[in-house]
């Protein structure tokens, strides 16, 4: 697969929590946990197992930084 998005975080799936319509997929990316909400249909289509390597692909027009 090739994709134009530059913000790709490679990690391992550590947990998948299925809800009524969405699945929350948690990736361990270098010790940090990143969570993505995908449709249950996408979860079934991708056949995601815990332990599989995957990418969190972030596509956004803006990203802000905040401090206290």
PQR file of N, CA, C, O and H, with PARSE charges and radii, in Angstrom:
ATOM      1  N   UNK A   1       0.841  -1.177   0.000 -0.4000 1.5000
ATOM      2  CA  UNK A   1       0.000   0.000   0.000 -0.0000 2.0000
ATOM      3  C   UNK A   1       0.882   1.234   0.000  0.5500 1.7000
ATOM      4  O   UNK A   1       1.878   1.292   0.720 -0.5500 1.4000
ATOM      5  N   UNK A   2       0.524   2.202  -0.791 -0.4000 1.5000
ATOM      6  CA  UNK A   2       1.180   3.506  -0.778 -0.0000 2.0000
ATOM      7  C   UNK A   2       0.123   4.530  -0.433  0.5500 1.7000
ATOM      8  O   UNK A   2      -1.033   4.413  -0.842 -0.5500 1.4000
ATOM      9  H   UNK A   2      -0.285   2.155  -1.376  0.4000 1.0000
ATOM     10  N   UNK A   3       0.535   5.546   0.332 -0.4000 1.5000
ATOM     11  CA  UNK A   3      -0.412   6.570   0.763 -0.0000 2.0000
ATOM     12  C   UNK A   3       0.309   7.910   0.805  0.5500 1.7000
ATOM     13  O   UNK A   3       1.501   7.963   1.105 -0.5500 1.4000
ATOM     14  H   UNK A   3       1.474   5.640   0.664  0.4000 1.0000
ATOM     15  N   UNK A   4      -0.400   8.986   0.508 -0.4000 1.5000
ATOM     16  CA  UNK A   4       0.236  10.296   0.444 -0.0000 2.0000
ATOM     17  C   UNK A   4       0.389  10.958   1.810  0.5500 1.7000
ATOM     18  O   UNK A   4       1.179  11.892   1.953 -0.5500 1.4000
ATOM     19  H   UNK A   4      -1.369   8.943   0.264  0.4000 1.0000
ATOM     20  N   UNK A   5      -0.343  10.497   2.806 -0.4000 1.5000
ATOM     21  CA  UNK A   5      -0.276  11.124   4.132 -0.0000 2.0000
ATOM     22  C   UNK A   5       1.115  10.959   4.727  0.5500 1.7000
ATOM     23  O   UNK A   5       1.657   9.854   4.744 -0.5500 1.4000
ATOM     24  H   UNK A   5      -0.985   9.739   2.690  0.4000 1.0000
ATOM     25  N   UNK A   6       1.688  12.040   5.211 -0.4000 1.5000
ATOM     26  CA  UNK A   6       3.033  12.016   5.781 -0.0000 2.0000
ATOM     27  C   UNK A   6       3.056  11.567   7.233  0.5500 1.7000
ATOM     28  O   UNK A   6       4.059  11.028   7.701 -0.5500 1.4000
ATOM     29  H   UNK A   6       1.248  12.938   5.198  0.4000 1.0000
ATOM     30  N   UNK A   7       1.976  11.781   7.938 -0.4000 1.5000
ATOM     31  CA  UNK A   7       1.936  11.492   9.366 -0.0000 2.0000
ATOM     32  C   UNK A   7       1.492  10.055   9.609  0.5500 1.7000
ATOM     33  O   UNK A   7       0.307   9.778   9.789 -0.5500 1.4000
ATOM     34  H   UNK A   7       1.161  12.219   7.557  0.4000 1.0000
ATOM     35  N   UNK A   8       2.463   9.149   9.612 -0.4000 1.5000
ATOM     36  CA  UNK A   8       2.187   7.735   9.806 -0.0000 2.0000
ATOM     37  C   UNK A   8       2.945   7.250  11.034  0.5500 1.7000
ATOM     38  O   UNK A   8       4.155   7.447  11.148 -0.5500 1.4000
ATOM     39  H   UNK A   8       3.426   9.374   9.466  0.4000 1.0000
ATOM     40  N   UNK A   9       2.229   6.620  11.941 -0.4000 1.5000
ATOM     41  CA  UNK A   9       2.828   6.107  13.165 -0.0000 2.0000
ATOM     42  C   UNK A   9       2.691   4.591  13.169  0.5500 1.7000
ATOM     43  O   UNK A   9       1.576   4.072  13.210 -0.5500 1.4000
ATOM     44  H   UNK A   9       1.246   6.460  11.848  0.4000 1.0000
ATOM     45  N   UNK A  10       3.810   3.876  13.127 -0.4000 1.5000
ATOM     46  CA  UNK A  10       3.778   2.422  13.099 -0.0000 2.0000
ATOM     47  C   UNK A  10       3.794   1.883  14.519  0.5500 1.7000
ATOM     48  O   UNK A  10       4.560   2.339  15.368 -0.5500 1.4000
ATOM     49  H   UNK A  10       4.716   4.297  13.094  0.4000 1.0000
ATOM     50  N   UNK A  11       2.935   0.908  14.759 -0.4000 1.5000
ATOM     51  CA  UNK A  11       2.883   0.310  16.079 -0.0000 2.0000
ATOM     52  C   UNK A  11       2.220  -1.048  16.032  0.5500 1.7000
ATOM     53  O   UNK A  11       1.944  -1.591  14.962 -0.5500 1.4000
ATOM     54  H   UNK A  11       2.313   0.537  14.070  0.4000 1.0000
ATOM     55  N   UNK A  12       1.972  -1.585  17.207 -0.4000 1.5000
ATOM     56  CA  UNK A  12       1.318  -2.882  17.331 -0.0000 2.0000
ATOM     57  C   UNK A  12      -0.050  -2.688  17.966  0.5500 1.7000
ATOM     58  O   UNK A  12      -0.204  -1.908  18.906 -0.5500 1.4000
ATOM     59  H   UNK A  12       2.196  -1.145  18.076  0.4000 1.0000
ATOM     60  N   UNK A  13      -1.033  -3.397  17.452 -0.4000 1.5000
ATOM     61  CA  UNK A  13      -2.378  -3.340  18.022 -0.0000 2.0000
ATOM     62  C   UNK A  13      -2.344  -4.027  19.379  0.5500 1.7000
ATOM     63  O   UNK A  13      -1.945  -5.187  19.486 -0.5500 1.4000
ATOM     64  H   UNK A  13      -0.909  -4.031  16.689  0.4000 1.0000
ATOM     65  N   UNK A  14      -2.765  -3.306  20.417 -0.4000 1.5000
ATOM     66  CA  UNK A  14      -2.756  -3.869  21.765 -0.0000 2.0000
ATOM     67  C   UNK A  14      -4.164  -4.139  22.302  0.5500 1.7000
ATOM     68  O   UNK A  14      -4.335  -4.922  23.236 -0.5500 1.4000
ATOM     69  H   UNK A  14      -3.089  -2.363  20.330  0.4000 1.0000
ATOM     70  N   UNK A  15      -5.158  -3.497  21.717 -0.4000 1.5000
ATOM     71  CA  UNK A  15      -6.531  -3.719  22.191 -0.0000 2.0000
ATOM     72  C   UNK A  15      -7.518  -3.231  21.142  0.5500 1.7000
ATOM     73  O   UNK A  15      -7.274  -2.240  20.453 -0.5500 1.4000
ATOM     74  H   UNK A  15      -5.020  -2.860  20.958  0.4000 1.0000
ATOM     75  N   UNK A  16      -8.633  -3.938  21.032 -0.4000 1.5000
ATOM     76  CA  UNK A  16      -9.737  -3.517  20.171 -0.0000 2.0000
ATOM     77  C   UNK A  16     -11.002  -3.610  21.008  0.5500 1.7000
ATOM     78  O   UNK A  16     -11.361  -4.683  21.492 -0.5500 1.4000
ATOM     79  H   UNK A  16      -8.831  -4.743  21.591  0.4000 1.0000
ATOM     80  N   UNK A  17     -11.677  -2.475  21.175 -0.4000 1.5000
ATOM     81  CA  UNK A  17     -12.912  -2.431  21.962 -0.0000 2.0000
ATOM     82  C   UNK A  17     -14.052  -2.120  21.003  0.5500 1.7000
ATOM     83  O   UNK A  17     -14.125  -1.025  20.445 -0.5500 1.4000
ATOM     84  H   UNK A  17     -11.385  -1.603  20.781  0.4000 1.0000
ATOM     85  N   UNK A  18     -14.944  -3.096  20.815 -0.4000 1.5000
ATOM     86  CA  UNK A  18     -16.055  -2.912  19.884 -0.0000 2.0000
ATOM     87  C   UNK A  18     -17.267  -2.342  20.604  0.5500 1.7000
ATOM     88  O   UNK A  18     -17.640  -2.780  21.692 -0.5500 1.4000
ATOM     89  H   UNK A  18     -14.885  -3.985  21.268  0.4000 1.0000
ATOM     90  N   UNK A  19     -17.869  -1.345  19.955 -0.4000 1.5000
ATOM     91  CA  UNK A  19     -19.101  -0.755  20.450 -0.0000 2.0000
ATOM     92  C   UNK A  19     -20.237  -1.089  19.512  0.5500 1.7000
ATOM     93  O   UNK A  19     -20.133  -2.007  18.698 -0.5500 1.4000
ATOM     94  H   UNK A  19     -17.566  -0.989  19.071  0.4000 1.0000
ATOM     95  N   UNK A  20     -21.320  -0.346  19.625 -0.4000 1.5000
ATOM     96  CA  UNK A  20     -22.498  -0.598  18.794 -0.0000 2.0000
ATOM     97  C   UNK A  20     -22.215  -0.354  17.310  0.5500 1.7000
ATOM     98  O   UNK A  20     -22.675  -1.111  16.455 -0.5500 1.4000
ATOM     99  H   UNK A  20     -21.405   0.399  20.286  0.4000 1.0000
ATOM    100  N   UNK A  21     -21.458   0.703  17.007 -0.4000 1.5000
ATOM    101  CA  UNK A  21     -21.186   1.041  15.601 -0.0000 2.0000
ATOM    102  C   UNK A  21     -19.707   1.222  15.288  0.5500 1.7000
ATOM    103  O   UNK A  21     -19.303   1.157  14.127 -0.5500 1.4000
ATOM    104  H   UNK A  21     -21.084   1.318  17.701  0.4000 1.0000
ATOM    105  N   UNK A  22     -18.892   1.449  16.329 -0.4000 1.5000
ATOM    106  CA  UNK A  22     -17.474   1.704  16.094 -0.0000 2.0000
ATOM    107  C   UNK A  22     -16.606   0.780  16.939  0.5500 1.7000
ATOM    108  O   UNK A  22     -17.027   0.254  17.970 -0.5500 1.4000
ATOM    109  H   UNK A  22     -19.221   1.501  17.272  0.4000 1.0000
ATOM    110  N   UNK A  23     -15.392   0.607  16.465 -0.4000 1.5000
ATOM    111  CA  UNK A  23     -14.379  -0.144  17.205 -0.0000 2.0000
ATOM    112  C   UNK A  23     -13.253   0.824  17.527  0.5500 1.7000
ATOM    113  O   UNK A  23     -12.803   1.567  16.655 -0.5500 1.4000
ATOM    114  H   UNK A  23     -15.050   1.034  15.628  0.4000 1.0000
ATOM    115  N   UNK A  24     -12.801   0.824  18.758 -0.4000 1.5000
ATOM    116  CA  UNK A  24     -11.664   1.655  19.163 -0.0000 2.0000
ATOM    117  C   UNK A  24     -10.427   0.770  19.149  0.5500 1.7000
ATOM    118  O   UNK A  24     -10.308  -0.173  19.931 -0.5500 1.4000
ATOM    119  H   UNK A  24     -13.166   0.221  19.467  0.4000 1.0000
ATOM    120  N   UNK A  25      -9.519   1.089  18.254 -0.4000 1.5000
ATOM    121  CA  UNK A  25      -8.301   0.301  18.061 -0.0000 2.0000
ATOM    122  C   UNK A  25      -7.152   1.047  18.729  0.5500 1.7000
ATOM    123  O   UNK A  25      -6.890   2.208  18.414 -0.5500 1.4000
ATOM    124  H   UNK A  25      -9.615   1.855  17.619  0.4000 1.0000
ATOM    125  N   UNK A  26      -6.470   0.376  19.652 -0.4000 1.5000
ATOM    126  CA  UNK A  26      -5.358   0.995  20.368 -0.0000 2.0000
ATOM    127  C   UNK A  26      -4.051   0.427  19.848  0.5500 1.7000
ATOM    128  O   UNK A  26      -3.856  -0.787  19.794 -0.5500 1.4000
ATOM    129  H   UNK A  26      -6.682  -0.567  19.908  0.4000 1.0000
ATOM    130  N   UNK A  27      -3.150   1.341  19.460 -0.4000 1.5000
ATOM    131  CA  UNK A  27      -1.823   0.967  18.970 -0.0000 2.0000
ATOM    132  C   UNK A  27      -0.774   1.415  19.972  0.5500 1.7000
ATOM    133  O   UNK A  27      -0.852   2.513  20.523 -0.5500 1.4000
ATOM    134  H   UNK A  27      -3.308   2.327  19.504  0.4000 1.0000
ATOM    135  N   UNK A  28       0.204   0.557  20.201 -0.4000 1.5000
ATOM    136  CA  UNK A  28       1.370   0.933  21.004 -0.0000 2.0000
ATOM    137  C   UNK A  28       2.423   1.436  20.021  0.5500 1.7000
ATOM    138  O   UNK A  28       2.973   0.666  19.232 -0.5500 1.4000
ATOM    139  H   UNK A  28       0.267  -0.335  19.754  0.4000 1.0000
ATOM    140  N   UNK A  29       2.689   2.718  20.079 -0.4000 1.5000
ATOM    141  CA  UNK A  29       3.667   3.352  19.188 -0.0000 2.0000
ATOM    142  C   UNK A  29       4.835   3.811  20.055  0.5500 1.7000
ATOM    143  O   UNK A  29       4.809   4.909  20.612 -0.5500 1.4000
ATOM    144  H   UNK A  29       2.243   3.343  20.719  0.4000 1.0000
ATOM    145  N   UNK A  30       5.836   2.982  20.164 -0.4000 1.5000
ATOM    146  CA  UNK A  30       7.010   3.330  20.956 -0.0000 2.0000
ATOM    147  C   UNK A  30       6.705   3.603  22.415  0.5500 1.7000
ATOM    148  O   UNK A  30       7.337   4.466  23.025 -0.5500 1.4000
ATOM    149  H   UNK A  30       5.857   2.091  19.712  0.4000 1.0000
ATOM    150  N   UNK A  31       5.748   2.883  22.988 -0.4000 1.5000
ATOM    151  CA  UNK A  31       5.391   3.074  24.388 -0.0000 2.0000
ATOM    152  C   UNK A  31       4.229   4.017  24.612  0.5500 1.7000
ATOM    153  O   UNK A  31       3.673   4.057  25.710 -0.5500 1.4000
ATOM    154  H   UNK A  31       5.236   2.181  22.492  0.4000 1.0000
ATOM    155  N   UNK A  32       3.850   4.776  23.599 -0.4000 1.5000
ATOM    156  CA  UNK A  32       2.678   5.655  23.686 -0.0000 2.0000
ATOM    157  C   UNK A  32       1.493   4.938  23.045  0.5500 1.7000
ATOM    158  O   UNK A  32       1.640   4.276  22.018 -0.5500 1.4000
ATOM    159  H   UNK A  32       4.302   4.743  22.707  0.4000 1.0000
ATOM    160  N   UNK A  33       0.325   5.073  23.656 -0.4000 1.5000
ATOM    161  CA  UNK A  33      -0.877   4.445  23.105 -0.0000 2.0000
ATOM    162  C   UNK A  33      -1.646   5.475  22.285  0.5500 1.7000
ATOM    163  O   UNK A  33      -1.975   6.556  22.772 -0.5500 1.4000
ATOM    164  H   UNK A  33       0.205   5.610  24.491  0.4000 1.0000
ATOM    165  N   UNK A  34      -1.924   5.124  21.043 -0.4000 1.5000
ATOM    166  CA  UNK A  34      -2.702   5.954  20.124 -0.0000 2.0000
ATOM    167  C   UNK A  34      -3.993   5.194  19.848  0.5500 1.7000
ATOM    168  O   UNK A  34      -3.959   4.001  19.544 -0.5500 1.4000
ATOM    169  H   UNK A  34      -1.657   4.246  20.647  0.4000 1.0000
ATOM    170  N   UNK A  35      -5.128   5.877  19.951 -0.4000 1.5000
ATOM    171  CA  UNK A  35      -6.422   5.229  19.753 -0.0000 2.0000
ATOM    172  C   UNK A  35      -7.121   5.806  18.542  0.5500 1.7000
ATOM    173  O   UNK A  35      -7.178   7.022  18.360 -0.5500 1.4000
ATOM    174  H   UNK A  35      -5.155   6.845  20.198  0.4000 1.0000
ATOM    175  N   UNK A  36      -7.652   4.920  17.714 -0.4000 1.5000
ATOM    176  CA  UNK A  36      -8.406   5.327  16.540 -0.0000 2.0000
ATOM    177  C   UNK A  36      -9.799   4.718  16.602  0.5500 1.7000
ATOM    178  O   UNK A  36      -9.952   3.548  16.955 -0.5500 1.4000
ATOM    179  H   UNK A  36      -7.606   3.932  17.862  0.4000 1.0000
ATOM    180  N   UNK A  37     -10.808   5.500  16.264 -0.4000 1.5000
ATOM    181  CA  UNK A  37     -12.180   4.997  16.171 -0.0000 2.0000
ATOM    182  C   UNK A  37     -12.475   4.697  14.709  0.5500 1.7000
ATOM    183  O   UNK A  37     -12.446   5.590  13.863 -0.5500 1.4000
ATOM    184  H   UNK A  37     -10.683   6.450  15.977  0.4000 1.0000
ATOM    185  N   UNK A  38     -12.758   3.435  14.422 -0.4000 1.5000
ATOM    186  CA  UNK A  38     -13.102   3.027  13.059 -0.0000 2.0000
ATOM    187  C   UNK A  38     -14.465   2.347  13.104  0.5500 1.7000
ATOM    188  O   UNK A  38     -14.940   1.970  14.175 -0.5500 1.4000
ATOM    189  H   UNK A  38     -12.782   2.709  15.110  0.4000 1.0000
ATOM    190  N   UNK A  39     -15.088   2.192  11.953 -0.4000 1.5000
ATOM    191  CA  UNK A  39     -16.383   1.510  11.931 -0.0000 2.0000
ATOM    192  C   UNK A  39     -16.186   0.025  12.211  0.5500 1.7000
ATOM    193  O   UNK A  39     -15.118  -0.533  11.960 -0.5500 1.4000
ATOM    194  H   UNK A  39     -14.702   2.498  11.082  0.4000 1.0000
ATOM    195  N   UNK A  40     -17.224  -0.595  12.731 -0.4000 1.5000
ATOM    196  CA  UNK A  40     -17.171  -2.044  12.926 -0.0000 2.0000
ATOM    197  C   UNK A  40     -16.996  -2.756  11.598  0.5500 1.7000
ATOM    198  O   UNK A  40     -16.346  -3.799  11.531 -0.5500 1.4000
ATOM    199  H   UNK A  40     -18.091  -0.142  12.935  0.4000 1.0000
ATOM    200  N   UNK A  41     -17.575  -2.196  10.533 -0.4000 1.5000
ATOM    201  CA  UNK A  41     -17.427  -2.792   9.204 -0.0000 2.0000
ATOM    202  C   UNK A  41     -15.965  -2.783   8.764  0.5500 1.7000
ATOM    203  O   UNK A  41     -15.489  -3.754   8.175 -0.5500 1.4000
ATOM    204  H   UNK A  41     -18.103  -1.348  10.587  0.4000 1.0000
ATOM    205  N   UNK A  42     -15.253  -1.695   9.045 -0.4000 1.5000
ATOM    206  CA  UNK A  42     -13.831  -1.617   8.689 -0.0000 2.0000
ATOM    207  C   UNK A  42     -13.026  -2.623   9.504  0.5500 1.7000
ATOM    208  O   UNK A  42     -12.093  -3.235   8.985 -0.5500 1.4000
ATOM    209  H   UNK A  42     -15.640  -0.906   9.522  0.4000 1.0000
ATOM    210  N   UNK A  43     -13.376  -2.797  10.767 -0.4000 1.5000
ATOM    211  CA  UNK A  43     -12.686  -3.772  11.607 -0.0000 2.0000
ATOM    212  C   UNK A  43     -12.855  -5.183  11.037  0.5500 1.7000
ATOM    213  O   UNK A  43     -11.896  -5.952  10.966 -0.5500 1.4000
ATOM    214  H   UNK A  43     -14.135  -2.300  11.189  0.4000 1.0000
ATOM    215  N   UNK A  44     -14.078  -5.511  10.633 -0.4000 1.5000
ATOM    216  CA  UNK A  44     -14.343  -6.832  10.056 -0.0000 2.0000
ATOM    217  C   UNK A  44     -13.593  -7.001   8.739  0.5500 1.7000
ATOM    218  O   UNK A  44     -12.993  -8.047   8.492 -0.5500 1.4000
ATOM    219  H   UNK A  44     -14.857  -4.887  10.691  0.4000 1.0000
ATOM    220  N   UNK A  45     -13.626  -5.968   7.892 -0.4000 1.5000
ATOM    221  CA  UNK A  45     -12.969  -6.042   6.582 -0.0000 2.0000
ATOM    222  C   UNK A  45     -11.459  -6.205   6.720  0.5500 1.7000
ATOM    223  O   UNK A  45     -10.845  -6.978   5.984 -0.5500 1.4000
ATOM    224  H   UNK A  45     -14.113  -5.118   8.092  0.4000 1.0000
ATOM    225  N   UNK A  46     -10.861  -5.476   7.664 -0.4000 1.5000
ATOM    226  CA  UNK A  46      -9.406  -5.541   7.847 -0.0000 2.0000
ATOM    227  C   UNK A  46      -8.964  -6.774   8.638  0.5500 1.7000
ATOM    228  O   UNK A  46      -7.785  -7.126   8.620 -0.5500 1.4000
ATOM    229  H   UNK A  46     -11.359  -4.849   8.261  0.4000 1.0000
ATOM    230  N   UNK A  47      -9.891  -7.429   9.327 -0.4000 1.5000
ATOM    231  CA  UNK A  47      -9.578  -8.618  10.138 -0.0000 2.0000
ATOM    232  C   UNK A  47      -8.429  -8.325  11.095  0.5500 1.7000
ATOM    233  O   UNK A  47      -7.419  -9.029  11.105 -0.5500 1.4000
ATOM    234  H   UNK A  47     -10.849  -7.143   9.342  0.4000 1.0000
ATOM    235  N   UNK A  48      -8.597  -7.275  11.900 -0.4000 1.5000
ATOM    236  CA  UNK A  48      -7.528  -6.821  12.788 -0.0000 2.0000
ATOM    237  C   UNK A  48      -7.388  -7.719  14.012  0.5500 1.7000
ATOM    238  O   UNK A  48      -8.332  -7.849  14.792 -0.5500 1.4000
ATOM    239  H   UNK A  48      -9.417  -6.704  11.891  0.4000 1.0000
ATOM    240  N   UNK A  49      -6.217  -8.342  14.191 -0.4000 1.5000
ATOM    241  CA  UNK A  49      -5.974  -9.094  15.423 -0.0000 2.0000
ATOM    242  C   UNK A  49      -5.064  -8.303  16.365  0.5500 1.7000
ATOM    243  O   UNK A  49      -4.227  -7.518  15.920 -0.5500 1.4000
ATOM    244  H   UNK A  49      -5.451  -8.236  13.558  0.4000 1.0000
ATOM    245  N   UNK A  50      -5.235  -8.516  17.655 -0.4000 1.5000
ATOM    246  CA  UNK A  50      -4.310  -7.942  18.628 -0.0000 2.0000
ATOM    247  C   UNK A  50      -2.923  -8.527  18.343  0.5500 1.7000
ATOM    248  O   UNK A  50      -2.788  -9.722  18.078 -0.5500 1.4000
ATOM    249  H   UNK A  50      -5.915  -9.154  18.017  0.4000 1.0000
ATOM    250  N   UNK A  51      -1.912  -7.685  18.400 -0.4000 1.5000
ATOM    251  CA  UNK A  51      -0.540  -8.100  18.141 -0.0000 2.0000
ATOM    252  C   UNK A  51      -0.039  -7.771  16.743  0.5500 1.7000
ATOM    253  O   UNK A  51       1.170  -7.743  16.512 -0.5500 1.4000
ATOM    254  H   UNK A  51      -2.021  -6.715  18.615  0.4000 1.0000
ATOM    255  N   UNK A  52      -0.942  -7.523  15.814 -0.4000 1.5000
ATOM    256  CA  UNK A  52      -0.548  -7.207  14.440 -0.0000 2.0000
ATOM    257  C   UNK A  52       0.063  -5.815  14.356  0.5500 1.7000
ATOM    258  O   UNK A  52      -0.371  -4.894  15.048 -0.5500 1.4000
ATOM    259  H   UNK A  52      -1.924  -7.546  16.001  0.4000 1.0000
ATOM    260  N   UNK A  53       1.067  -5.669  13.509 -0.4000 1.5000
ATOM    261  CA  UNK A  53       1.629  -4.359  13.226 -0.0000 2.0000
ATOM    262  C   UNK A  53       0.647  -3.595  12.340  0.5500 1.7000
ATOM    263  O   UNK A  53       0.042  -4.162  11.430 -0.5500 1.4000
ATOM    264  H   UNK A  53       1.419  -6.417  12.947  0.4000 1.0000
ATOM    265  N   UNK A  54       0.501  -2.309  12.617 -0.4000 1.5000
ATOM    266  CA  UNK A  54      -0.423  -1.468  11.859 -0.0000 2.0000
ATOM    267  C   UNK A  54       0.086  -0.038  11.902  0.5500 1.7000
ATOM    268  O   UNK A  54       1.012   0.286  12.646 -0.5500 1.4000
ATOM    269  H   UNK A  54       0.992  -1.848  13.356  0.4000 1.0000
ATOM    270  N   UNK A  55      -0.529   0.807  11.099 -0.4000 1.5000
ATOM    271  CA  UNK A  55      -0.168   2.218  11.050 -0.0000 2.0000
ATOM    272  C   UNK A  55      -1.342   3.077  11.464  0.5500 1.7000
ATOM    273  O   UNK A  55      -2.471   2.841  11.033 -0.5500 1.4000
ATOM    274  H   UNK A  55      -1.281   0.544  10.495  0.4000 1.0000
ATOM    275  N   UNK A  56      -1.089   4.068  12.294 -0.4000 1.5000
ATOM    276  CA  UNK A  56      -2.052   5.128  12.539 -0.0000 2.0000
ATOM    277  C   UNK A  56      -1.701   6.215  11.534  0.5500 1.7000
ATOM    278  O   UNK A  56      -0.601   6.766  11.571 -0.5500 1.4000
ATOM    279  H   UNK A  56      -0.172   4.259  12.645  0.4000 1.0000
ATOM    280  N   UNK A  57      -2.613   6.519  10.654 -0.4000 1.5000
ATOM    281  CA  UNK A  57      -2.384   7.530   9.620 -0.0000 2.0000
ATOM    282  C   UNK A  57      -3.200   8.758   9.995  0.5500 1.7000
ATOM    283  O   UNK A  57      -4.427   8.703  10.078 -0.5500 1.4000
ATOM    284  H   UNK A  57      -3.507   6.071  10.624  0.4000 1.0000
ATOM    285  N   UNK A  58      -2.503   9.866  10.219 -0.4000 1.5000
ATOM    286  CA  UNK A  58      -3.154  11.089  10.665 -0.0000 2.0000
ATOM    287  C   UNK A  58      -3.245  12.054   9.488  0.5500 1.7000
ATOM    288  O   UNK A  58      -2.233  12.446   8.907 -0.5500 1.4000
ATOM    289  H   UNK A  58      -1.506   9.911  10.151  0.4000 1.0000
ATOM    290  N   UNK A  59      -4.455  12.424   9.153 -0.4000 1.5000
ATOM    291  CA  UNK A  59      -4.670  13.382   8.071 -0.0000 2.0000
ATOM    292  C   UNK A  59      -5.481  14.532   8.630  0.5500 1.7000
ATOM    293  O   UNK A  59      -6.653  14.362   8.966 -0.5500 1.4000
ATOM    294  H   UNK A  59      -5.278  12.106   9.625  0.4000 1.0000
ATOM    295  N   UNK A  60      -4.878  15.686   8.733 -0.4000 1.5000
ATOM    296  CA  UNK A  60      -5.572  16.843   9.286 -0.0000 2.0000
ATOM    297  C   UNK A  60      -5.032  18.109   8.608  0.5500 1.7000
ATOM    298  O   UNK A  60      -3.881  18.164   8.175 -0.5500 1.4000
ATOM    299  H   UNK A  60      -3.926  15.824   8.460  0.4000 1.0000
ATOM    300  N   UNK A  61      -5.887  19.105   8.532 -0.4000 1.5000
ATOM    301  CA  UNK A  61      -5.456  20.347   7.918 -0.0000 2.0000
ATOM    302  C   UNK A  61      -4.704  21.227   8.905  0.5500 1.7000
ATOM    303  O   UNK A  61      -3.893  22.058   8.498 -0.5500 1.4000
ATOM    304  H   UNK A  61      -6.822  19.060   8.884  0.4000 1.0000
ATOM    305  N   UNK A  62      -4.965  21.053  10.206 -0.4000 1.5000
ATOM    306  CA  UNK A  62      -4.328  21.871  11.231 -0.0000 2.0000
ATOM    307  C   UNK A  62      -3.927  21.012  12.424  0.5500 1.7000
ATOM    308  O   UNK A  62      -4.581  20.019  12.742 -0.5500 1.4000
ATOM    309  H   UNK A  62      -5.624  20.378  10.537  0.4000 1.0000
ATOM    310  N   UNK A  63      -2.861  21.407  13.065 -0.4000 1.5000
ATOM    311  CA  UNK A  63      -2.491  20.820  14.343 -0.0000 2.0000
ATOM    312  C   UNK A  63      -2.013  21.963  15.208  0.5500 1.7000
ATOM    313  O   UNK A  63      -1.190  22.774  14.785 -0.5500 1.4000
ATOM    314  H   UNK A  63      -2.330  22.214  12.808  0.4000 1.0000
ATOM    315  N   UNK A  64      -2.534  22.024  16.426 -0.4000 1.5000
ATOM    316  CA  UNK A  64      -2.171  23.115  17.326 -0.0000 2.0000
ATOM    317  C   UNK A  64      -1.353  22.581  18.482  0.5500 1.7000
ATOM    318  O   UNK A  64      -1.463  21.410  18.847 -0.5500 1.4000
ATOM    319  H   UNK A  64      -3.203  21.365  16.770  0.4000 1.0000
ATOM    320  N   UNK A  65      -0.541  23.435  19.047 -0.4000 1.5000
ATOM    321  CA  UNK A  65       0.237  23.138  20.246 -0.0000 2.0000
ATOM    322  C   UNK A  65      -0.257  24.068  21.343  0.5500 1.7000
ATOM    323  O   UNK A  65      -0.444  25.261  21.105 -0.5500 1.4000
ATOM    324  H   UNK A  65      -0.452  24.385  18.750  0.4000 1.0000
ATOM    325  N   UNK A  66      -0.470  23.535  22.541 -0.4000 1.5000
ATOM    326  CA  UNK A  66      -0.915  24.345  23.677 -0.0000 2.0000
ATOM    327  C   UNK A  66      -0.035  24.065  24.873  0.5500 1.7000
ATOM    328  O   UNK A  66       0.499  22.966  25.022 -0.5500 1.4000
ATOM    329  H   UNK A  66      -0.319  22.566  22.734  0.4000 1.0000
ATOM    330  N   UNK A  67       0.116  25.065  25.725 -0.4000 1.5000
ATOM    331  CA  UNK A  67       0.849  24.902  26.965 -0.0000 2.0000
ATOM    332  C   UNK A  67       0.044  25.514  28.109  0.5500 1.7000
ATOM    333  O   UNK A  67      -0.844  26.335  27.880 -0.5500 1.4000
ATOM    334  H   UNK A  67      -0.317  25.958  25.604  0.4000 1.0000
ATOM    335  N   UNK A  68       0.357  25.113  29.332 -0.4000 1.5000
ATOM    336  CA  UNK A  68      -0.321  25.684  30.497 -0.0000 2.0000
ATOM    337  C   UNK A  68       0.302  27.013  30.843  0.5500 1.7000
ATOM    338  O   UNK A  68      -0.123  27.664  31.797 -0.5500 1.4000
ATOM    339  H   UNK A  68       1.079  24.447  29.518  0.4000 1.0000
TER
END
